[in-house]
Amino acid sequence: MSMPLTDASHDLGDDRYAMRWRRTFPGRPEQAQPAREFVAYLLSGCALADDAVSTVGEFVVNALRHTHSALPGGRFAVEVRRWPSGISIGVTDQGGTSEPAAREPDPMEESGRGLKTVAALASRWDWTGDANGRTVIAVFDIAN
């Protein structure tokens, strides 16, 4: 069950041991695949790699559908953190008029389930920011 973060920039595990990678991508739909490949490469061999790749895919799609990152010249950034007891995936966009929220879509809708999927996969997720830019982050605790 997914639990919300108190602040998307905190509660990431023991940061003293975290490895971090960050890459910026042009805000175009064809960049979703390279973003997923970036995460898959960094988390190769990690038990939660597939969940993290699915999550970054959802976050990127949302950034391109609902924020200024998809405007001409727009960008989004993907950050991966890995420490002995977990990983986190974050996507920073250029903000927009709506706030990220998991919702109940109409059963006939073809989209609208992304953040519900993230909530099912991740230990917790949340976001921080405003109309000028935001970061959506998911944390995955690795069972010992």
VOLO-8196 format. One record per residue (C-alpha): residue in three letters; z, x, y; residue number from 1. Coordinates in nm, 3 decimals, padded with zeros to 5 digits. Each point is the difference from the previous one (the first is absolute). Last residue first. Layout:
BEGIN
PT     r        pz        px        py     k
PT   ALA         Z         X         Y   NUM
...
***
This chain:
BEGIN
PT     r        pz        px        py     k
PT   ASN    00.339    01.559   -00.718   144
PT   ALA   -00.191   -00.292    00.148   143
PT   ILE   -00.230    00.106    00.283   142
PT   ASP    00.062   -00.204    00.313   141
PT   PHE   -00.318   -00.111    00.176   140
PT   VAL    00.012   -00.042    00.375   139
PT   ALA   -00.265   -00.191    00.194   138
PT   ILE   -00.080    00.060    00.366   137
PT   VAL   -00.188   -00.183    00.272   136
PT   THR   -00.026    00.196    00.324   135
PT   ARG   -00.087   -00.160    00.329   134
PT   GLY   -00.202    00.054    00.311   133
PT   ASN   -00.046   -00.142    00.349   132
PT   ALA    00.077   -00.361   -00.098   131
PT   ASP    00.338    00.110   -00.134   130
PT   GLY    00.168    00.242   -00.235   129
PT   THR    00.194   -00.006   -00.326   128
PT   TRP   -00.086   -00.126   -00.344   127
PT   ASP    00.171   -00.083   -00.326   126
PT   TRP   -00.015    00.061   -00.372   125
PT   ARG    00.241    00.018   -00.292   124
PT   SER    00.009    00.103   -00.367   123
PT   ALA   -00.377   -00.034    00.002   122
PT   LEU   -00.233   -00.183   -00.239   121
PT   ALA    00.096   -00.367    00.052   120
PT   ALA    00.042    00.038    00.377   119
PT   VAL   -00.337    00.179    00.015   118
PT   THR   -00.163   -00.294   -00.180   117
PT   LYS    00.161   -00.244    00.243   116
PT   LEU   -00.131    00.226    00.278   115
PT   GLY   -00.355   -00.030   -00.130   114
PT   ARG   -00.012   -00.371   -00.089   113
PT   GLY   -00.194   -00.131    00.299   112
PT   SER   -00.351    00.005   -00.141   111
PT   GLU   -00.238   -00.218   -00.203   110
PT   GLU    00.162   -00.323    00.112   109
PT   MET   -00.009   -00.289   -00.250   108
PT   PRO    00.369    00.030   -00.094   107
PT   ASP    00.092   -00.032    00.371   106
PT   PRO    00.183    00.314    00.096   105
PT   GLU    00.379    00.040   -00.012   104
PT   ARG    00.084    00.272    00.248   103
PT   ALA    00.110    00.361    00.010   102
PT   ALA    00.024    00.101    00.363   101
PT   PRO   -00.154    00.273    00.215   100
PT   GLU    00.013   -00.093    00.369    99
PT   SER   -00.293   -00.140    00.196    98
PT   THR   -00.152    00.103    00.334    97
PT   GLY   -00.107    00.348   -00.097    96
PT   GLY    00.116    00.354   -00.041    95
PT   GLN   -00.183    00.332   -00.030    94
PT   ASP    00.084    00.054   -00.364    93
PT   THR    00.252    00.212   -00.192    92
PT   VAL   -00.008   -00.028   -00.376    91
PT   GLY    00.300    00.110   -00.204    90
PT   ILE    00.049    00.074   -00.368    89
PT   SER    00.338    00.105   -00.131    88
PT   ILE    00.105    00.186   -00.311    87
PT   GLY    00.313    00.021   -00.208    86
PT   SER    00.288    00.180   -00.170    85
PT   PRO   -00.113    00.363    00.015    84
PT   TRP   -00.174   -00.031    00.337    83
PT   ARG   -00.351   -00.105    00.096    82
PT   ARG   -00.129   -00.110    00.337    81
PT   VAL   -00.352   -00.124    00.060    80
PT   GLU   -00.131   -00.079    00.347    79
PT   VAL   -00.323   -00.183    00.074    78
PT   ALA   -00.139   -00.017    00.351    77
PT   PHE   -00.225   -00.259    00.163    76
PT   ARG   -00.283    00.040    00.249    75
PT   GLY   -00.202   -00.195    00.252    74
PT   GLY   -00.307    00.139    00.180    73
PT   PRO   -00.167   -00.342   -00.003    72
PT   LEU    00.265   -00.259   -00.088    71
PT   ALA    00.136   -00.006   -00.356    70
PT   SER    00.324    00.175    00.095    69
PT   HIS    00.065   -00.275    00.255    68
PT   THR    00.186   -00.195   -00.264    67
PT   HIS   -00.031   -00.293   -00.243    66
PT   ARG   -00.290    00.058   -00.235    65
PT   LEU   -00.020    00.381   -00.002    64
PT   ALA    00.376    00.055   -00.009    63
PT   ASN    00.033   -00.272   -00.265    62
PT   VAL   -00.263    00.166   -00.220    61
PT   VAL    00.178    00.333    00.045    60
PT   PHE    00.339   -00.143   -00.101    59
PT   GLU   -00.143   -00.170   -00.308    58
PT   GLY   -00.179    00.317   -00.115    57
PT   VAL    00.312    00.206    00.069    56
PT   THR    00.191   -00.234   -00.228    55
PT   SER   -00.249    00.014   -00.285    54
PT   VAL    00.008    00.380    00.013    53
PT   ALA    00.381   -00.001    00.002    52
PT   ASP    00.015   -00.234   -00.299    51
PT   ASP   -00.246    00.221   -00.190    50
PT   ALA    00.197    00.316    00.086    49
PT   LEU    00.335   -00.138   -00.114    48
PT   ALA    00.040    00.216   -00.312    47
PT   CYS   -00.099    00.312    00.196    46
PT   GLY   -00.258    00.217   -00.176    45
PT   SER   -00.237    00.002    00.296    44
PT   LEU    00.194   -00.106    00.308    43
PT   LEU   -00.186    00.211    00.255    42
PT   TYR   -00.341   -00.070   -00.154    41
PT   ALA    00.060   -00.374   -00.030    40
PT   VAL    00.120   -00.018    00.361    39
PT   PHE   -00.310    00.173    00.138    38
PT   GLU   -00.224   -00.202   -00.236    37
PT   ARG    00.142   -00.325    00.141    36
PT   ALA   -00.069    00.118    00.356    35
PT   PRO   -00.351    00.114   -00.102    34
PT   GLN   -00.063   -00.353   -00.137    33
PT   ALA    00.129   -00.181    00.310    32
PT   GLN   -00.224    00.211    00.225    31
PT   GLU   -00.306   -00.217   -00.070    30
PT   PRO    00.166   -00.279    00.200    29
PT   ARG   -00.002    00.202    00.325    28
PT   GLY    00.295    00.111    00.213    27
PT   PRO   -00.068    00.375   -00.026    26
PT   PHE    00.265    00.169   -00.215    25
PT   THR    00.308    00.206    00.083    24
PT   ARG    00.183    00.198   -00.267    23
PT   ARG    00.369    00.062   -00.056    22
PT   TRP    00.182    00.186   -00.277    21
PT   ARG    00.370    00.037   -00.048    20
PT   MET    00.221    00.166   -00.264    19
PT   ALA    00.352   -00.134    00.005    18
PT   TYR    00.297    00.208   -00.112    17
PT   ARG    00.213   -00.017    00.312    16
PT   ASP   -00.124   -00.359    00.049    15
PT   ASP    00.234   -00.132   -00.270    14
PT   GLY   -00.129   -00.353   -00.038    13
PT   LEU   -00.229   -00.180    00.239    12
PT   ASP    00.264   -00.215    00.165    11
PT   HIS   -00.142    00.054    00.348    10
PT   SER   -00.327   -00.039    00.193     9
PT   ALA   -00.056   -00.359   -00.113     8
PT   ASP    00.339   -00.105    00.135     7
PT   THR    00.243   -00.218   -00.194     6
PT   LEU   -00.239   -00.004   -00.291     5
PT   PRO   -00.065   -00.328   -00.175     4
PT   MET    00.079   -00.044   -00.369     3
PT   SER   -00.271   -00.050   -00.260     2
PT   MET    00.091   -00.134   -00.340     1
***
